[in-house]
């Protein structure tokens, strides 16, 4: 009965969609549903964020103020902190954070809190989809079991799916709508309803046999990336030891049209996926008495990269008869990747702290990141009027498009390039991760 009723609601766009968590995943998804003509209620615990969204002011790079304003003014998107409005929704997507604890174990508190609110305002026939990245079995353990304990039968009285988010902030080519979406349902009815709903706003929905397979898919995607990034970071260190340029080697290998996928080294890994997701898989594997050495080794290698940056800064300064202690160092880029404002797990944060701990007089400039909080919780602000020539060294950690490489080259005394911004530049003042020292500098040391 509820299955047929939900199918009809989806087909006639008579479904009110609830999205819990209005961050990088939830807000773009909510706006996609709103643009497709579905009324959406967006839930978040942060009143400031909700008020900002209600005024048409977006804090997500992929959602313009214009898009947001149209959705709000048309009455198709209503952000709120009032979870009692869950009683009004027919389908709810859970898009809450899933961080790690200090002991590198999954923190399920946000999912648990979301499920508690859903249970509180539960009505028969609702379709629930978890999108938050998590370990295989989460959907069954933390959602299905909890709601079935209320007397509801999955696949009959309520419907449950897992569909992992695949958000890449700032990606101009692939966004929510045109990124293929993996979906697994607890039962065939669940899967069919999930596909019916998401296919209204996603170009390609790819079905798998269970929620566990869908959960594992997300972890495989990002663990694959983590391991390959770690491998190329290790190759960068090897090329340094052998006095070669890893960037040239990678570009040469990338000419092969089969059997090679290009990854590049850098100062470390950042964002909401690669630093965290593999540890979800590792944690779950240990519960099955399985120990993944690849995952642990990749995490260890990637986490060491900020220290490699400090070593390269030390080499550069030593070539000018200076030490890190007391030197003025400007960090360019605090976001974890180019042209976005996201500093979550950014390796630049670690590099900044390590420079500070080593006695450097360190500042940063990032036009996308006005400030961040250091380890002590104190806000650190971007040096908007920084002059490259005023610093003993300039460290490129994020190669934003707005950075003028010619200006940096002309004015900076020393450059530590972790992103190959100065590809092909043979200046003796450019020191690269994954490359030997400039020839004259090497002779001096």
C-alpha positions as CSV (number, residue, x, y, z in Angstrom):
1,X,0.0,0.0,0.0
2,X,2.7,2.5,1.0
3,X,4.9,1.5,-1.9
4,X,2.3,2.2,-4.5
5,X,1.3,5.5,-2.8
6,X,5.0,6.6,-2.8
7,X,5.5,5.7,-6.4
8,X,2.5,7.9,-7.3
9,X,3.7,10.8,-5.2
10,X,7.1,10.7,-6.9
11,X,5.7,10.6,-10.4
12,X,3.3,13.5,-9.7
13,X,6.0,15.5,-7.8
14,X,3.8,15.4,-4.8
15,X,6.7,14.4,-2.5
16,X,8.1,16.8,0.1
17,X,11.8,16.0,0.5
18,X,13.6,16.6,3.7
19,X,17.4,17.0,3.7
20,X,19.2,16.8,7.1
21,X,22.5,18.6,7.0
22,X,22.9,21.6,4.8
23,X,26.6,21.5,4.0
24,X,28.7,20.6,0.9
25,X,26.5,17.6,0.3
26,X,23.1,18.5,1.6
27,X,22.6,22.0,0.2
28,X,23.4,21.1,-3.5
29,X,21.1,18.1,-3.3
30,X,18.3,20.2,-1.7
31,X,18.6,22.8,-4.5
32,X,18.5,20.1,-7.2
33,X,15.2,18.7,-5.8
34,X,13.8,22.3,-5.6
35,X,14.8,23.1,-9.1
36,X,13.1,19.9,-10.3
37,X,9.9,21.2,-8.7
38,X,9.9,19.2,-5.4
39,X,9.2,21.1,-2.2
40,X,12.2,20.7,0.1
41,X,12.6,21.3,3.8
42,X,16.3,21.7,4.8
43,X,17.3,20.8,8.3
44,X,20.4,22.0,10.2
45,X,21.3,22.5,13.8
46,X,23.1,25.8,13.1
47,X,20.7,28.7,13.4
48,X,23.2,31.1,11.8
49,X,23.5,28.9,8.7
50,X,19.7,28.5,8.4
51,X,19.2,32.3,8.7
52,X,21.8,32.9,6.1
53,X,20.2,30.5,3.6
54,X,16.8,31.9,4.2
55,X,18.1,35.3,3.1
56,X,19.5,33.8,-0.1
57,X,23.1,34.0,1.0
58,X,25.0,30.8,0.1
59,X,28.1,29.6,1.9
60,X,28.6,26.7,-0.5
61,X,30.8,27.4,-3.6
62,X,28.8,25.3,-5.9
63,X,25.5,27.0,-5.1
64,X,25.1,30.6,-6.3
65,X,23.1,33.2,-4.4
66,X,20.9,33.5,-7.4
67,X,20.1,29.8,-7.4
68,X,19.4,29.8,-3.7
69,X,17.3,32.9,-3.8
70,X,15.1,31.6,-6.6
71,X,14.5,28.3,-4.6
72,X,13.6,30.2,-1.4
73,X,11.4,32.8,-3.1
74,X,9.5,30.2,-5.1
75,X,8.7,28.4,-1.8
76,X,10.5,25.2,-2.9
77,X,13.3,25.4,-0.4
78,X,12.7,26.2,3.3
79,X,15.7,25.9,5.6
80,X,14.9,25.4,9.3
81,X,16.2,24.2,12.7
82,X,12.8,22.9,13.6
83,X,13.0,19.1,13.3
84,X,9.3,18.7,14.1
85,X,8.8,19.6,10.4
86,X,10.1,16.1,9.7
87,X,6.5,15.0,10.2
88,X,5.7,16.9,6.9
89,X,8.2,15.1,4.7
90,X,7.7,12.0,2.5
91,X,11.4,11.3,1.8
92,X,14.4,12.3,3.9
93,X,18.0,12.4,2.9
94,X,20.6,12.2,5.7
95,X,23.7,14.3,4.7
96,X,25.4,14.9,8.0
97,X,29.2,14.8,8.8
98,X,30.9,11.6,9.7
99,X,34.3,12.6,11.2
100,X,36.8,10.4,13.0
101,X,37.4,10.5,16.7
102,X,40.9,11.4,18.1
103,X,41.6,7.6,18.2
104,X,40.8,7.4,14.5
105,X,37.5,5.6,15.0
106,X,34.2,6.5,13.3
107,X,32.1,9.2,15.0
108,X,28.5,8.2,14.3
109,X,27.0,10.8,16.6
110,X,25.6,13.0,13.8
111,X,23.9,10.0,12.2
112,X,22.5,8.8,15.5
113,X,21.2,12.3,16.3
114,X,19.5,12.5,12.9
115,X,17.9,9.1,13.3
116,X,16.6,10.0,16.7
117,X,14.8,13.0,15.2
118,X,13.4,10.9,12.4
119,X,12.1,8.4,14.9
120,X,10.5,11.1,16.9
121,X,8.4,12.4,14.0
122,X,8.2,9.1,12.1
123,X,5.2,8.4,9.9
124,X,4.4,5.3,7.8
125,X,5.5,5.2,4.2
126,X,8.6,7.5,4.4
127,X,11.6,6.9,2.3
128,X,14.9,7.3,4.1
129,X,18.3,7.6,2.3
130,X,21.6,7.9,4.1
131,X,24.3,9.7,2.0
132,X,26.9,10.3,4.7
133,X,30.1,8.3,4.1
134,X,30.4,5.5,6.6
135,X,31.4,1.9,7.2
136,X,29.6,-1.1,5.6
137,X,26.6,-2.1,7.8
138,X,25.8,1.4,9.1
139,X,22.4,1.7,7.3
140,X,21.3,-1.6,8.8
141,X,22.7,-1.2,12.2
142,X,21.9,2.5,13.0
143,X,18.8,3.1,10.9
144,X,17.0,-0.1,10.0
145,X,17.3,-1.7,13.4
146,X,16.2,1.5,15.2
147,X,13.1,2.1,13.1
148,X,12.1,-1.6,13.1
149,X,12.2,-1.4,16.9
150,X,9.3,1.0,16.6
151,X,7.2,-1.7,14.9
152,X,7.7,-0.6,11.3
153,X,8.6,-3.2,8.6
154,X,11.3,-2.2,6.1
155,X,10.2,-2.4,2.5
156,X,6.5,-2.2,3.6
157,X,5.9,0.5,6.2
158,X,9.1,2.4,5.5
159,X,11.8,2.3,2.8
160,X,15.5,2.6,3.3
161,X,18.5,3.1,1.0
162,X,22.1,4.1,1.1
163,X,23.5,6.3,-1.7
164,X,27.0,7.7,-1.1
165,X,27.6,11.4,-1.9
166,X,30.2,12.1,-4.6
167,X,30.6,15.8,-4.1
168,X,33.8,17.4,-5.5
169,X,33.6,21.1,-4.3
170,X,34.5,23.5,-7.1
171,X,34.4,21.0,-9.9
172,X,33.2,22.9,-13.0
173,X,32.5,19.7,-15.0
174,X,30.9,17.2,-12.6
175,X,28.3,18.4,-10.0
176,X,25.4,16.8,-8.3
177,X,23.1,16.3,-11.3
178,X,25.6,14.8,-13.8
179,X,27.7,12.7,-11.4
180,X,26.4,9.1,-11.6
181,X,24.9,8.0,-8.3
182,X,25.3,4.6,-6.8
183,X,22.2,3.4,-4.8
184,X,21.5,0.3,-2.8
185,X,18.2,-0.5,-1.1
186,X,17.4,-2.7,1.9
187,X,14.7,-4.5,-0.1
188,X,13.8,-4.4,-3.8
189,X,10.9,-2.1,-3.0
190,X,13.3,0.3,-1.2
191,X,15.7,0.2,-4.2
192,X,13.0,0.9,-6.7
193,X,11.6,3.9,-4.8
194,X,15.1,5.3,-4.2
195,X,15.8,5.0,-7.9
196,X,12.5,6.6,-8.8
197,X,13.1,9.6,-6.6
198,X,16.8,10.2,-7.4
199,X,16.3,9.8,-11.1
200,X,14.2,12.9,-11.0
201,X,17.3,15.0,-10.2
202,X,20.3,12.8,-11.2
203,X,21.1,11.9,-14.8
204,X,22.3,8.4,-14.0
205,X,21.4,6.2,-11.0
206,X,23.4,3.0,-10.8
207,X,21.8,0.3,-8.7
208,X,23.7,-2.2,-6.5
209,X,22.4,-5.2,-4.6
210,X,22.5,-3.9,-1.0
211,X,23.2,-0.9,1.2
212,X,26.4,-2.6,2.3
213,X,27.7,-2.7,-1.3
214,X,26.8,0.9,-1.8
215,X,28.6,1.8,1.5
216,X,31.7,-0.2,0.4
217,X,31.7,1.5,-3.0
218,X,32.3,4.9,-1.5
219,X,35.1,3.6,0.7
220,X,36.7,1.8,-2.2
221,X,36.7,5.0,-4.4
222,X,38.5,7.1,-1.9
223,X,40.8,4.4,-0.5
224,X,41.9,3.8,-4.1
225,X,42.8,7.5,-4.3
226,X,44.5,7.6,-1.0
227,X,46.8,4.7,-1.8
228,X,47.7,6.0,-5.2
229,X,48.4,9.5,-3.9
230,X,50.6,7.9,-1.2
231,X,52.5,5.9,-3.8
232,X,53.2,9.0,-5.9
233,X,54.2,10.9,-2.8
234,X,56.7,8.2,-2.0
235,X,58.0,8.3,-5.6
236,X,58.4,12.1,-5.2
237,X,60.7,11.5,-2.2
238,X,62.6,8.8,-4.1
239,X,63.1,11.1,-7.1
240,X,64.5,13.8,-4.7
241,X,66.9,11.2,-3.4
242,X,68.0,10.3,-7.0
243,X,68.1,13.9,-8.0
244,X,65.3,13.7,-10.6
245,X,62.1,15.6,-11.1
246,X,59.0,13.5,-10.3
247,X,56.8,15.9,-12.2
248,X,58.6,15.2,-15.4
249,X,58.5,11.5,-14.8
250,X,54.8,11.5,-14.1
251,X,54.1,13.6,-17.2
252,X,56.1,11.1,-19.3
253,X,54.3,8.1,-17.8
254,X,50.9,9.8,-18.5
255,X,51.6,9.6,-22.2
256,X,50.8,5.9,-22.1
257,X,47.1,5.6,-23.3
258,X,46.4,2.5,-21.2
259,X,47.4,0.9,-17.9
260,X,48.4,4.2,-16.2
261,X,46.3,6.7,-14.3
262,X,47.9,10.1,-13.5
263,X,48.3,11.1,-9.8
264,X,50.5,13.9,-8.6
265,X,52.4,14.5,-5.4
266,X,51.7,17.4,-3.0
267,X,52.0,18.7,0.6
268,X,49.5,16.1,1.9
269,X,45.9,15.1,1.6
270,X,42.9,17.2,2.5
271,X,39.1,17.5,2.2
272,X,36.2,15.6,3.7
273,X,36.9,12.2,2.0
274,X,40.5,11.0,1.4
275,X,42.0,11.6,4.8
276,X,39.0,10.0,6.6
277,X,37.2,7.4,4.5
278,X,40.0,4.8,4.4
279,X,40.1,4.8,8.2
280,X,36.4,3.8,8.2
281,X,37.3,0.8,6.1
282,X,40.4,0.0,8.2
283,X,38.3,0.2,11.4
284,X,35.6,-2.1,10.0
285,X,38.2,-4.6,8.7
286,X,39.8,-4.9,12.1
287,X,36.4,-5.9,13.5
288,X,36.5,-8.9,11.1
289,X,40.1,-9.7,12.2
290,X,41.4,-8.4,8.9
291,X,44.3,-5.9,8.8
292,X,44.8,-3.8,5.7
293,X,48.5,-2.9,5.5
294,X,47.9,-0.8,2.3
295,X,45.5,1.5,4.0
296,X,47.7,2.1,7.1
297,X,50.8,2.6,5.0
298,X,49.1,5.1,2.7
299,X,47.8,7.1,5.6
300,X,51.2,7.1,7.2
301,X,52.9,8.2,4.0
302,X,50.4,11.0,3.2
303,X,50.5,12.3,6.8
304,X,54.3,12.7,6.6
305,X,54.2,15.0,3.6
306,X,53.8,18.3,5.6
307,X,57.1,17.3,7.3
308,X,58.7,16.9,3.8
309,X,57.5,20.4,3.0
310,X,59.3,21.7,6.1
311,X,62.4,19.8,5.1
312,X,62.3,21.5,1.7
313,X,61.7,24.9,3.2
314,X,64.8,24.3,5.4
315,X,66.8,23.4,2.4
316,X,65.8,26.5,0.6
317,X,66.5,28.8,3.5
318,X,69.9,27.1,4.2
319,X,70.9,27.9,0.6
320,X,70.6,31.5,1.6
321,X,72.5,30.9,4.9
322,X,69.3,31.2,6.9
323,X,67.4,28.9,9.2
324,X,63.6,28.5,9.6
325,X,63.8,30.0,13.1
326,X,63.5,33.7,12.7
327,X,62.8,33.7,9.0
328,X,59.7,35.3,7.5
329,X,57.7,32.8,5.6
330,X,54.6,33.4,3.5
331,X,52.3,30.4,2.9
332,X,50.2,30.8,-0.3
333,X,46.9,28.9,-0.1
334,X,45.2,27.4,2.9
335,X,42.4,25.5,1.2
336,X,43.0,21.9,0.5
337,X,42.7,22.3,-3.2
338,X,42.6,25.1,-5.8
339,X,39.9,27.7,-6.2
340,X,37.7,26.7,-3.2
341,X,37.4,27.9,0.4
342,X,37.4,24.5,2.1
343,X,40.1,24.0,4.7
344,X,38.8,20.7,6.1
345,X,41.8,18.4,6.8
346,X,43.9,20.7,4.7
347,X,47.7,19.9,4.8
348,X,48.3,23.6,4.7
349,X,47.1,23.8,8.3
350,X,49.8,21.2,9.4
351,X,52.5,23.0,7.4
352,X,51.5,26.3,9.0
353,X,51.7,24.8,12.5
354,X,55.0,23.0,11.8
355,X,56.6,26.3,10.5
356,X,55.4,28.0,13.6
357,X,56.7,25.3,15.9
358,X,60.1,25.6,14.1
359,X,60.3,29.2,15.0
360,X,59.3,30.8,11.7
361,X,57.6,34.1,11.5
362,X,54.8,32.7,9.4
363,X,51.9,34.4,7.6
364,X,49.5,33.2,4.9
365,X,47.6,34.6,1.9
366,X,44.5,32.9,0.5
367,X,41.9,35.0,-1.3
368,X,39.3,32.3,-0.7
369,X,40.0,31.8,3.0
370,X,39.7,35.0,5.0
371,X,40.8,33.3,8.3
372,X,41.2,29.9,9.9
373,X,41.7,28.8,13.5
374,X,45.1,27.5,14.6
375,X,45.6,24.6,17.0
376,X,45.0,26.9,20.0
377,X,41.7,28.0,18.5
378,X,42.9,31.5,17.8
379,X,41.8,33.0,14.4
380,X,44.6,33.6,11.9
381,X,43.8,36.1,9.1
382,X,45.0,36.2,5.5
383,X,47.6,38.8,4.6
384,X,45.6,40.5,1.9
385,X,48.4,43.0,1.1
386,X,51.3,40.7,1.3
387,X,54.4,41.7,-0.8
388,X,56.3,38.6,-1.8
389,X,59.7,40.3,-1.6
390,X,59.2,41.1,2.1
391,X,59.6,37.4,3.0
392,X,62.6,35.1,3.1
393,X,60.6,32.3,1.5
394,X,57.2,31.9,-0.2
395,X,55.7,28.4,0.0
396,X,53.1,27.4,-2.6
397,X,50.6,25.0,-0.9
398,X,47.5,25.6,-3.0
399,X,47.8,26.8,-6.6
400,X,44.8,29.0,-6.8
401,X,44.2,30.4,-10.3
402,X,44.3,33.9,-9.0
403,X,47.9,33.6,-8.0
404,X,50.2,35.4,-10.5
405,X,53.2,33.1,-11.0
406,X,55.1,35.7,-13.0
407,X,54.7,38.2,-10.1
408,X,55.7,35.6,-7.5
409,X,58.8,34.7,-9.6
410,X,59.8,38.3,-10.1
411,X,59.4,39.4,-6.4
412,X,60.0,36.3,-4.2
413,X,63.5,35.7,-2.8
414,X,62.9,31.9,-2.5
415,X,60.0,29.7,-3.7
416,X,59.1,26.3,-2.3
417,X,56.7,24.8,-4.9
418,X,54.6,21.8,-3.7
419,X,52.1,21.9,-6.6
420,X,54.4,22.4,-9.7
421,X,53.1,25.9,-10.3
422,X,56.4,26.7,-11.8
423,X,56.5,23.8,-14.3
424,X,59.4,24.2,-16.7
425,X,61.0,27.0,-14.7
426,X,64.7,26.4,-14.0
427,X,65.3,29.3,-11.7
428,X,67.8,28.7,-8.9
429,X,65.3,30.1,-6.4
430,X,62.6,27.5,-7.1
431,X,62.7,24.4,-4.8
432,X,60.2,21.7,-5.7
433,X,58.7,18.8,-3.8
434,X,59.8,15.7,-5.7
435,X,62.9,17.2,-7.3
436,X,66.5,17.7,-6.4
437,X,67.9,21.0,-5.5
438,X,68.6,23.7,-8.1
439,X,72.1,23.1,-9.4
440,X,73.9,26.1,-8.0
441,X,72.1,25.8,-4.6
442,X,73.0,22.1,-4.5
443,X,76.7,23.0,-4.9
444,X,76.5,25.5,-2.1
445,X,75.0,22.9,0.3
